[in-house]
Amino acid sequence: MDQKRGLCVHSVSVQTRRGEQGRGPKTSAPFYKEPILKFLSILLCGILSVLAAQAQDESAVREKLAHAVLSGSADQPKLVGELADTGSKIVHDVLIAWTRDGVFIFETNNVRIPVLLEEQTDANGNARAIRIDDGKFLVDDQKKELHFAATDLNALDTDARLRTVIQQTLDSLALSDPDPDARENAILKLGNSHKLNNISVLQARLAKEKNPAVVRAINEAIAMLQLGDADPQVQITAAQQLAALKSIGSLDMLKALAENKSSPPAVVQAAKIATSRINEHVVAVNFFGTIFRGLSLGSILLIVTLGLAITFGLMGIINMAHGEMIAIGAYTTYVVQNLFGSGFAFSINLPFHFFGHPVGFGLSLPGMNATGWWYESYFLFALPLSFLMAALAGLALERSVIRFLYRRPLESLLATWGVSLVMQQLFRMVFGANNVQVSSPSWLLGHFTLNDVSMGYNRVFVIVFAVLIVIGTWMLLTKTPLGLLIRAVMQNRDMASCMGVRTARVNMMTFAFGSGLAGLAGAFLSQIGNVGPSLGQSYIVDSFMTVVVGGVGSIVGTVYAAVGIGTSDQVLQQVTGSPVTGKIVVLVCIILFLQWKPGGLFSIRSRSLD
């Protein structure tokens, strides 16, 4: 390989020099061209070297595997066991097929060739044979591929001893998987097997493992297996080890050991102590897990409420159609997902006829049929579009309805409630009465654990984005000319108008911005649950409640109220054991709080109220 690498570098250098000799001084290449060509050639040769080494390793593994298959029954267990450290998928597939009578021997000219049959068969039910020693298809003297049925070849038999060795080898191969999560799953399986002979397999892997999480899993699995040891001292040490590791998975085993009347008293005592310590850890995990779920719920409530805090708190408009702005953002995410996929289409038939023909209209948008990372990125495009579409809807609502109802809270409540009913019916006509499913991108799926506390990627994303939205809103209101105008209009609309502020335009922009924030909330909610016409109505009461508790017009109060209500809701649900009871307790606490502080946490007084 080193010689090939040197030849690659030398050839590029010679070609470069020849090119320089053929050119005159006026057309000389830039000074950096030759180093770049050398670097690329070295990189290419390095890649080729790695690929060649992998091919060579695969060839060696196949040869050892074929030798083990063709060996006598006395040598097969030893040779199969030596394949455990290869970590090869080929070995795994062949051994699995061997246990299922899927390894065959093809004999020709006194030569025995181990083969596997391809899963895909032809019209006659025959399949091509794959050689185990080199991975190529079996061919005849004319290089024509041979096809066989399973009955045409002799299947290689296994006895009980060989099957045991094969299973141990498969377990060891799983422990050598490149994916740490796959290794942890294999270790968990061995730890729950109650087979003491798996301890040696785990100990052998422990000497090679470098990943700290996997090392912890191996120690936990070994201790769980040692609980079944006949030696009481080994059992006591294992119980102490599991207590130190705070192993939640071993809790049932420790409880069974503590309740076993035939166990020595010292073993029972050690099991009870370990159970007590792990139960304390479980309480802590549940507590912090509840806090995390409360923060995620509070973040969702915050994003939903922040737009309402602007339209209701700063502008004094009771917008009952705020929930429909949330639904617009969610449905926009759904449409964007379909546009990245196969497309989006709808048709509406109105209950009218024109010259005997039904009146209706529809729209059909072709999709991009994207796949892979390009399709997974649809949500990044859906976020700004959700904000834009909800902002445009809010702009249209403000220009057509809201601007005639300033300082008339009761009329604005009734009018926007009617608008919300109309918009819900439009959603049903366009998207259907049933919920639609929005698929989360792969990078928002799954979770990670921190000290046994499970945290979903989608909820962490919502929390982080909620923080960014709060910071952006605060900067808009305090660091920009528009924010200055908004605060001026909020404090005294008439005085701001006399000072030359275009209050109508400020109202329009403020309402559009608040509606756009509601659209962002809808985009996030689409990643957590289904999207339906009544999506926004599920949050409208909680939104108004949060704004009032935080203080009408106070962004800081809205943040505190959203996080506090979300966390309290989750904690009380755990304490009371019922989601309904938890919500009732939260509402009662809010009523009592407002009796004490009617203005909320951070009440704001404007000059117009002095």
C-alpha positions in Angstrom: 0.0 0.0 0.0 2.8 2.4 0.8 4.3 1.8 -2.7 1.0 2.5 -4.3 0.6 5.7 -2.3 4.1 6.8 -3.3 3.3 6.1 -6.9 0.1 8.1 -6.7 1.9 11.2 -5.3 4.8 10.8 -7.8 2.5 10.5 -10.8 0.6 13.7 -9.8 3.9 15.6 -9.3 5.3 14.5 -12.7 2.1 15.5 -14.4 2.2 18.9 -12.6 5.8 19.5 -13.7 5.1 18.4 -17.3 2.2 20.9 -17.3 4.5 23.6 -16.1 7.1 22.8 -18.8 4.4 23.0 -21.5 3.3 26.4 -20.4 5.1 29.7 -20.7 5.7 32.1 -17.9 2.7 34.2 -18.7 0.3 31.2 -18.2 1.9 29.8 -15.1 -0.5 28.3 -12.6 -1.1 29.9 -9.2 1.5 29.1 -6.5 -1.1 27.1 -4.5 -2.1 24.7 -7.2 0.6 22.1 -6.8 0.2 21.8 -3.0 -3.5 21.4 -3.4 -3.0 18.6 -6.1 -0.5 16.9 -3.8 -2.9 17.0 -0.9 -5.8 15.7 -3.0 -3.7 12.8 -4.3 -2.5 11.9 -0.8 -6.2 12.0 0.4 -7.3 9.8 -2.5 -4.5 7.3 -2.0 -5.3 7.2 1.8 -9.0 6.4 1.0 -7.9 3.7 -1.4 -5.6 2.2 1.2 -8.3 2.1 3.8 -10.7 0.4 1.3 -8.1 -2.1 0.3 -7.4 -2.9 4.0 -11.0 -3.4 4.6 -11.3 -5.7 1.6 -8.3 -7.7 2.8 -9.8 -8.0 6.3 -13.1 -9.2 4.9 -11.3 -11.8 2.7 -9.4 -13.1 5.7 -12.6 -13.3 7.8 -14.4 -15.2 5.0 -11.5 -17.7 4.7 -11.6 -18.4 8.5 -15.3 -18.7 8.3 -15.2 -21.2 5.4 -12.5 -23.2 7.2 -14.7 -23.4 10.3 -17.6 -24.6 8.3 -15.7 -27.3 6.5 -13.8 -28.6 9.5 -14.7 -31.7 11.4 -17.1 -31.7 14.2 -14.3 -31.9 16.8 -12.6 -28.7 15.6 -15.7 -26.6 14.7 -16.6 -25.3 18.2 -13.0 -24.0 18.7 -12.8 -22.4 15.2 -16.3 -20.8 15.5 -15.4 -19.4 18.9 -12.3 -17.7 17.4 -14.6 -15.7 15.1 -16.2 -13.9 18.1 -13.7 -11.1 18.0 -14.1 -10.2 14.4 -17.2 -8.1 14.8 -18.1 -9.0 11.2 -21.6 -8.8 9.9 -20.7 -11.6 7.5 -19.9 -13.9 10.4 -23.2 -13.0 12.1 -25.3 -13.7 8.9 -23.6 -17.0 8.2 -23.9 -18.2 11.8 -27.6 -17.3 11.9 -28.2 -19.2 8.7 -26.2 -22.1 10.1 -28.5 -22.4 13.1 -31.5 -22.4 10.7 -30.0 -25.1 8.4 -29.2 -22.5 5.8 -25.6 -23.3 5.1 -25.1 -25.8 2.3 -22.1 -27.7 0.8 -21.6 -27.8 -2.9 -19.3 -30.6 -4.1 -17.6 -30.7 -7.5 -14.4 -32.5 -8.5 -13.8 -33.6 -4.9 -13.9 -29.9 -3.8 -16.3 -28.9 -1.1 -17.6 -25.3 -1.3 -19.7 -23.8 1.5 -22.5 -21.6 0.2 -25.6 -19.7 1.1 -28.7 -19.5 -1.0 -30.0 -16.1 -2.0 -33.4 -15.1 -0.6 -34.7 -14.0 -4.0 -35.8 -17.0 -6.2 -36.6 -17.4 -9.9 -39.8 -18.6 -11.4 -38.9 -22.2 -10.6 -38.2 -21.5 -7.0 -34.4 -21.7 -7.4 -31.9 -19.2 -6.0 -28.4 -18.3 -6.8 -25.7 -19.7 -4.5 -23.3 -17.3 -2.7 -19.9 -18.7 -1.8 -18.9 -18.1 1.8 -15.2 -18.1 1.1 -15.2 -15.1 -1.3 -18.8 -13.7 -1.4 -19.2 -14.3 -5.1 -22.0 -16.2 -6.8 -21.3 -19.8 -7.6 -20.7 -20.4 -11.4 -20.0 -23.3 -13.7 -17.0 -23.7 -16.0 -18.7 -21.4 -18.6 -19.0 -18.6 -15.9 -22.7 -19.1 -15.8 -24.4 -18.6 -12.4 -25.8 -21.7 -10.9 -29.3 -21.9 -9.3 -30.4 -24.4 -6.7 -33.3 -25.3 -4.6 -32.7 -26.0 -0.9 -33.3 -29.7 -1.5 -30.7 -29.9 -4.2 -27.8 -29.3 -1.7 -26.7 -30.9 1.5 -27.4 -28.7 4.5 -24.7 -28.6 7.2 -25.9 -30.0 10.5 -25.2 -28.7 14.0 -25.2 -30.5 17.3 -26.1 -29.2 20.8 -22.5 -28.3 21.7 -21.9 -26.4 18.4 -25.2 -24.5 18.7 -24.2 -23.4 22.2 -20.8 -22.1 20.8 -22.6 -20.4 17.9 -25.0 -18.6 20.3 -22.0 -17.5 22.5 -20.2 -16.3 19.4 -23.3 -14.4 18.2 -23.6 -12.7 21.7 -19.9 -11.7 21.5 -20.4 -10.3 17.9 -23.3 -8.2 19.2 -21.0 -6.9 21.9 -18.6 -5.8 19.2 -21.1 -3.9 17.2 -19.8 -0.4 16.1 -23.0 1.2 17.4 -22.8 1.8 21.2 -26.6 1.6 21.5 -26.6 -1.8 19.9 -23.9 -3.0 22.3 -25.9 -1.7 25.2 -29.0 -3.6 24.0 -26.9 -6.8 23.7 -25.5 -6.3 27.1 -28.9 -5.8 28.6 -30.1 -9.0 27.0 -27.2 -10.9 28.5 -27.7 -9.3 31.9 -31.4 -10.5 32.0 -30.6 -14.0 30.7 -29.9 -15.4 34.3 -27.1 -17.5 32.7 -23.9 -17.4 34.7 -21.8 -18.5 31.8 -22.5 -15.1 30.2 -20.4 -13.5 32.8 -17.2 -14.6 31.1 -18.4 -13.2 27.8 -19.1 -9.8 29.4 -15.8 -9.8 31.3 -13.9 -10.5 28.1 -15.7 -7.5 26.5 -15.1 -5.3 29.5 -11.4 -5.5 29.0 -11.8 -4.0 25.5 -14.6 -1.6 25.9 -13.8 2.2 25.8 -17.2 3.8 25.9 -18.0 4.8 29.5 -21.8 4.3 29.1 -21.2 0.8 27.7 -18.7 0.0 30.5 -21.3 0.9 33.1 -23.8 -1.3 31.3 -21.4 -4.2 31.3 -20.7 -3.8 35.1 -24.4 -3.6 35.7 -25.1 -6.8 33.7 -22.3 -8.7 35.4 -23.7 -7.7 38.8 -27.2 -8.7 37.8 -26.0 -12.2 36.8 -23.9 -12.6 39.9 -27.1 -12.2 42.0 -27.9 -15.7 41.0 -24.5 -17.1 42.1 -24.4 -19.9 44.7 -21.8 -18.0 46.8 -23.4 -15.6 49.3 -20.4 -13.3 49.3 -20.6 -12.9 45.5 -24.3 -12.1 45.9 -23.6 -9.5 48.5 -20.9 -7.8 46.4 -23.2 -7.8 43.4 -26.0 -6.2 45.4 -23.6 -3.5 46.7 -22.4 -2.9 43.1 -25.9 -2.5 41.8 -26.7 0.0 44.6 -23.6 2.0 43.7 -24.6 2.0 40.1 -28.2 2.9 41.0 -29.4 0.2 38.7 -33.1 0.7 38.1 -33.2 -2.4 35.8 -32.1 -4.7 38.7 -34.8 -3.5 41.1 -37.1 -6.5 40.5 -34.2 -9.0 40.9 -33.2 -7.4 44.2 -36.7 -7.4 45.5 -37.1 -11.1 44.6 -33.8 -11.8 46.4 -34.8 -9.8 49.5 -38.1 -11.7 49.7 -36.5 -15.2 49.1 -36.8 -17.0 52.5 -34.1 -19.5 51.6 -31.5 -16.7 51.1 -28.9 -16.1 53.9 -29.7 -13.2 56.2 -26.7 -11.2 55.1 -27.7 -11.5 51.4 -31.3 -10.5 52.3 -30.0 -7.5 54.2 -27.7 -6.4 51.3 -30.6 -6.8 48.9 -32.9 -4.6 51.0 -30.2 -1.9 51.4 -29.6 -1.9 47.6 -33.4 -1.8 47.0 -33.8 1.2 49.3 -31.0 3.2 47.7 -32.3 2.5 44.2 -35.8 3.5 45.2 -34.4 6.8 46.4 -32.8 7.2 43.0 -36.1 6.4 41.3 -37.8 9.1 43.3 -35.1 11.6 42.2 -35.4 10.5 38.5 -39.2 10.8 38.6 -38.9 14.3 40.2 -36.4 15.6 37.6 -38.3 13.9 34.8 -41.4 15.7 36.0 -39.6 19.0 36.1 -38.3 18.5 32.6 -41.8 17.6 31.3 -43.1 20.7 33.1 -40.4 22.9 31.5 -41.3 21.5 28.0 -45.0 22.0 28.7 -44.3 25.5 30.0 -42.2 26.2 26.9 -45.0 25.1 24.6 -47.5 27.2 26.7 -45.0 30.2 26.5 -44.8 30.1 22.7 -48.6 29.8 22.5 -49.1 32.6 24.9 -46.4 35.1 23.8 -48.4 36.2 20.8 -51.5 36.6 22.9 -49.5 38.6 25.5 -48.8 41.1 22.7 -52.3 41.3 21.2 -54.2 41.1 24.5 -51.6 42.5 26.9 -50.2 45.3 24.9 -53.1 46.1 22.6 -56.0 45.3 24.9 -57.8 43.2 22.2 -59.5 40.0 23.4 -58.7 37.8 20.4 -60.7 34.6 20.6 -59.4 33.6 17.1 -55.8 33.4 18.5 -56.2 29.6 18.6 -56.9 29.5 14.9 -53.6 31.4 14.3 -52.0 28.4 16.0 -53.8 26.1 13.7 -52.7 28.0 10.7 -49.1 27.5 11.7 -49.7 23.8 12.2 -51.5 23.3 8.9 -48.7 25.3 7.2 -46.2 22.7 8.5 -48.5 20.0 7.2 -48.7 21.5 3.7 -44.9 22.1 3.6 -44.3 18.5 4.5 -46.6 17.4 1.7 -44.9 19.7 -0.8 -41.6 18.1 0.0 -43.2 14.8 -0.5 -45.8 13.8 -3.1 -47.7 17.1 -3.2 -50.8 18.7 -1.8 -54.3 19.1 -3.2 -57.8 20.0 -2.0 -61.2 20.8 -3.5 -64.2 22.5 -2.0 -67.8 22.2 -3.2 -70.0 25.1 -2.1 -73.7 24.6 -1.4 -74.6 26.7 -4.5 -75.4 26.0 -8.1 -74.8 28.2 -11.1 -77.0 27.3 -14.1 -77.4 23.8 -12.7 -73.7 23.2 -12.0 -72.3 23.0 -8.5 -70.0 25.8 -7.5 -66.6 24.8 -6.1 -62.9 25.4 -6.4 -59.7 23.5 -5.6 -56.0 23.7 -5.8 -53.3 21.1 -6.7 -49.6 21.7 -5.9 -47.1 19.2 -7.1 -44.6 17.8 -4.7 -40.8 17.6 -4.9 -40.7 13.9 -4.0 -37.7 14.7 -1.8 -35.9 11.9 0.1 -33.1 11.7 2.6 -31.8 14.8 4.3 -33.5 17.1 1.8 -36.9 15.7 2.9 -35.9 15.8 6.6 -35.2 19.5 6.3 -38.8 20.4 5.5 -39.4 21.5 9.1 -36.7 24.2 8.8 -38.6 25.7 5.9 -41.9 25.3 7.7 -40.9 27.4 10.7 -40.6 30.8 8.9 -43.5 30.0 6.6 -45.7 29.2 9.6 -44.8 32.6 11.1 -45.4 34.3 7.8 -48.8 32.7 7.0 -50.1 33.3 10.5 -48.9 36.9 10.4 -50.6 37.5 7.1 -53.8 36.0 8.5 -53.5 38.3 11.6 -52.9 41.3 9.3 -56.0 40.5 7.4 -58.0 40.1 10.6 -56.8 43.3 12.0 -57.5 45.3 8.8 -60.9 43.8 8.3 -62.3 43.5 11.9 -60.1 44.4 14.8 -59.3 48.0 13.7 -62.9 49.0 14.2 -63.1 47.5 17.7 -60.2 49.1 19.7 -61.3 50.1 23.2 -64.4 47.9 22.8 -63.4 44.7 24.5 -66.8 43.0 24.6 -67.4 43.6 20.9 -63.9 42.4 20.0 -64.5 39.2 22.0 -67.8 38.4 20.2 -66.4 39.3 16.7 -63.2 37.3 17.0 -65.2 34.4 18.4 -67.3 34.4 15.3 -64.1 34.6 13.2 -62.7 31.6 15.0 -65.8 29.6 14.2 -65.6 30.5 10.5 -61.9 29.6 10.3 -62.5 26.3 12.0 -65.1 25.5 9.3 -62.6 26.5 6.6 -60.1 24.1 8.0 -62.6 21.3 7.9 -63.5 22.1 4.3 -59.9 22.3 3.1 -58.1 19.6 5.3 -61.1 17.5 6.4 -62.7 17.1 9.8 -60.2 14.4 10.9 -56.8 15.1 12.3 -53.9 15.1 9.9 -50.5 13.6 10.8 -47.3 15.6 10.6 -44.2 13.3 10.7 -41.3 14.6 12.7 -37.9 14.7 11.0 -35.5 12.0 12.2 -33.3 14.6 14.0 -36.2 15.4 16.3 -37.0 11.8 17.1 -35.6 9.8 19.9 -34.2 10.8 23.2 -31.1 10.8 25.4 -30.7 10.0 29.1 -29.0 12.1 31.7 -28.5 10.2 35.0 -31.5 8.0 33.9 -33.7 11.0 33.2 -35.1 10.6 29.7 -35.2 13.7 27.6 -36.8 13.8 24.1 -35.1 15.7 21.4 -38.3 17.4 20.2 -39.0 18.8 23.7 -35.5 20.0 24.2 -35.8 21.7 20.8 -39.0 23.4 21.9 -37.4 24.6 25.1 -34.3 26.0 23.3 -36.4 27.7 20.6 -38.8 29.2 23.3 -35.8 30.8 24.9 -34.7 32.2 21.5 -38.2 33.5 20.8 -38.4 35.2 24.2 -35.0 36.9 23.6 -36.0 38.0 20.1 -39.3 39.4 21.3 -37.6 41.3 24.2 -35.0 42.7 21.8 -37.8 43.8 19.4 -39.7 45.6 22.1 -36.7 47.3 23.8 -34.0 47.6 21.1 -35.7 48.6 17.9 -37.7 51.6 16.7 -40.8 49.5 16.2 -40.6 48.4 19.8 -40.3 52.0 20.9 -43.4 52.8 19.0 -45.3 49.8 20.4 -44.5 50.8 23.9 -45.5 54.4 23.2 -48.9 53.4 21.8 -49.4 50.9 24.7 -48.8 53.7 27.3 -50.9 56.4 25.7 -52.4 55.9 22.3 -53.8 59.4 21.9 -50.6 61.1 23.0 -48.5 58.9 20.7 -50.8 59.9 17.8 -50.4 63.5 18.7 -46.6 63.1 18.6 -46.8 61.8 15.0 -46.8 58.1 15.6 -48.9 56.3 13.0 -50.9 54.3 15.5 -52.9 52.4 12.9 -49.8 51.1 11.3 -48.2 50.2 14.7 -51.4 48.3 15.6 -51.3 46.5 12.3 -47.7 45.4 12.7 -48.1 44.5 16.3 -51.1 42.3 15.7 -49.4 40.6 12.8 -46.3 39.9 14.9 -48.4 38.4 17.7 -50.3 36.2 15.3 -47.0 35.1 13.7 -45.7 33.9 17.1 -48.9 31.9 17.4 -48.1 30.3 14.0 -44.7 29.3 15.3 -46.4 27.7 18.3 -48.6 25.7 15.9 -45.5 24.5 14.0 -44.0 23.2 17.3 -47.3 21.6 18.4 -47.5 19.7 15.1 -44.3 17.8 16.1 -45.9 16.7 19.4 -49.4 15.7 18.5 -51.9 15.5 15.7 -53.2 18.6 13.8 -56.9 19.2 13.6 -59.4 22.1 13.1 -59.9 22.5 16.9 -56.2 22.4 17.7 -56.0 26.0 18.9 -59.1 25.7 21.1 -57.2 23.3 23.4 -54.8 26.1 24.3 -56.9 29.3 24.2 -58.1 29.1 27.8 -54.6 28.3 29.2 -53.2 31.1 27.1 -55.5 33.8 28.6 -55.0 32.3 32.0 -51.2 32.6 31.6 -51.4 36.2 30.4 -53.6 37.2 33.4 -51.4 35.5 36.0 -48.2 37.0 34.6 -49.6 40.4 34.4 -51.4 42.0 31.4 -48.8 43.5 29.1 -45.8 42.0 30.8 -43.5 39.8 28.7 -41.4 38.8 31.8 -44.6 37.9 33.7 -45.8 35.8 30.8 -42.5 33.8 30.9 -42.8 33.2 34.7 -46.4 32.3 34.5 -46.0 29.9 31.6 -43.1 28.0 33.2 -44.7 28.0 36.6 -48.1 26.8 35.4 -46.6 24.1 33.1 -44.3 22.8 35.9 -47.0 23.0 38.6 -49.4 21.1 36.3 -47.0 18.2 35.8 -46.0 18.1 39.5 -49.6 18.1 40.7 -50.5 15.4 38.2 -47.8 13.2 39.7 -48.8 14.0 43.3 -52.6 13.6 42.8 -52.2 10.6 40.4 -54.8 12.1 38.0 -54.3 14.6 35.2 -57.8 16.0 35.7 -57.3 16.4 39.5 -54.0 18.1 38.8 -55.5 20.7 36.5 -58.3 21.4 38.9 -55.8 22.1 41.7 -53.9 24.4 39.4 -57.0 26.3 38.5 -58.0 26.7 42.1 -54.5 28.0 43.0 -54.7 30.5 40.2 -58.1 31.7 41.4 -56.8 32.2 44.9 -53.7 33.9 43.6 -55.7 36.4 41.5 -57.8 37.2 44.6 -54.5 38.2 46.3 -52.9 39.9 43.3 -55.6 40.9 40.7 -52.9 42.5 38.5 -50.9 39.4 38.2 -47.2 38.8 38.9 -46.0 42.0 37.2 -48.8 44.5 36.7 -48.1 47.4 34.3 -49.6 50.8 34.8 -49.9 53.0 31.7 -50.3 56.7 31.7 -53.7 56.3 30.2 -54.9 54.7 33.5 -53.3 57.2 35.9 
